[in-house]
Amino acid sequence: MIQASSDYFTAVQEKLGRKGLTVILSADERDVVDDYEGQEFSVEACAEHIAKSRA
């Protein structure tokens, strides 16, 4: 598995923070970030996926 770049990871955390959500990611959520970046999905799409999975 490819590990997400720190810029992409940080951008996802910032998007989650702006939504009023915790920026601390679980191991599974970190895997999602890695997968989304590896597939070249946008930061917005990744953050939205994580936000919906927490609901």
TORDRENKOL-433425 format. One record per atom (N, C-alpha, C, O): x, y, z. Coordinates in pm, whole numbers, plus 50000, padded with zeros to 5 digits. Example, Ala and Ser with C-alpha at 12.3 -4.5 7.8 and 13.67 -1.06 7.14 Angstrom:
<sites>
513194943150780;512304955050780;513204967050780;514244966850846;512854977550708;513674989450714;512905000350787;513415011450804;
</sites>
This chain:
<sites>
500854988250000;500005000050000;500895012450000;501895012950071;500515022049922;501245034749914;500755043650028;499555044650052;501695049950097;501305058850206;501055072850151;501825077950069;499985078950197;499605092250150;500695102450183;501365101450286;500855112050094;501815122750120;501325131050238;500125131650266;502265137250305;501875145250421;500995157050381;500125161050458;501215162750262;500385173950217;498935169550197;498015176550239;498735158250134;497375153050109;496715149750243;495565153550266;497435142950330;496915139150461;496505151550540;495425151950598;497365161550543;497085173850616;495875181050556;495055186550629;495775181050424;494645187750358;493325180850395;492315187550415;493335167550404;492125160150446;491765164050589;490595166550620;492755164650678;492505168550816;491915182650823;490995185150901;492435191750743;491925205550742;490475205950695;489665213250752;490145198250593;488755197650544;487835192350652;486735197550672;488265181950723;487445176450831;487255186550943;486165187950998;488325193650976;488245204051079;487265214951043;486535219751130;487245218950916;486315229350872;484865224650878;483945232650888;484675211550872;483325205850884;482935204151031;481835199551061;483835207851122;483555206651265;483795192651319;483315189251427;484545184651244;484815170851285;486225169651341;487085178051313;486455159351420;487795157051472;488745154051357;488375147551259;489965158851371;490965156651266;491825144351294;492685140651213;491585138151409;492325125951443;491685114351368;490495111651382;492505107451287;491985096651203;492315083051262;493395080751316;491355074051250;491585060151292;492485053351189;492755058951083;492945041451221;493775033851127;493025031250997;493605032350889;491755027951007;490945025450887;490805038150803;490875037550680;490615049450870;490495062050797;491815065850729;491815071550620;492925062750794;494235065250733;494395056850607;494965061350508;493895044650611;493925036050492;493085042150380;493475041650263;491935047950416;491085054550316;491845066150252;491805067750130;492535074050333;493315085350280;494375080150183;494545085650074;495085069550222;496095063650134;495475059150002;496005061849894;494335052350011;493665047249891;493185058649800;493365058149679;492575068749860;492055079849780;493175087349709;493035091049592;494275089549779;495375096549712;495975087649603;496295092449494;496135074949632;496685065749534;495865064949407;496395062849298;494545066749420;493645066349305;493405080349247;492605082149155;494125090149304;494075104049258;492705110549271;492315118849189;491965106749377;490715113649408;491045126749478;492115128249537;490125135949473;490345149049535;490335147949687;489775138649745;490965157649749;490965158649895;489525160049944;489145154050045;488725167949873;487335170149911;486555157049913;485775154450005;486765148749811;486065135949803;486475126749917;485645119749975;487735126949949;488245118550059;487645123050192;487145114850270;487695136050219;487145141250345;485645138650355;485145135250462;484935140050243;483495137450243;483205122850273;482285119750348;483975113950217;483805099550242;483995096550390;483195089450451;485045101950448;485315099650591;484195105550676;483735099150771;483755117650643;482675124050719;481395115550713;480735113550815;481055110650596;479845102350583;479985089150657;479015084150713;481185083450658;481375070650727;481285072250878;481015062650950;481495084350927;481385086851071;479955089251115;479645088151233;479085092451022;477695095851056;476915083751103;475735084951135;
</sites>
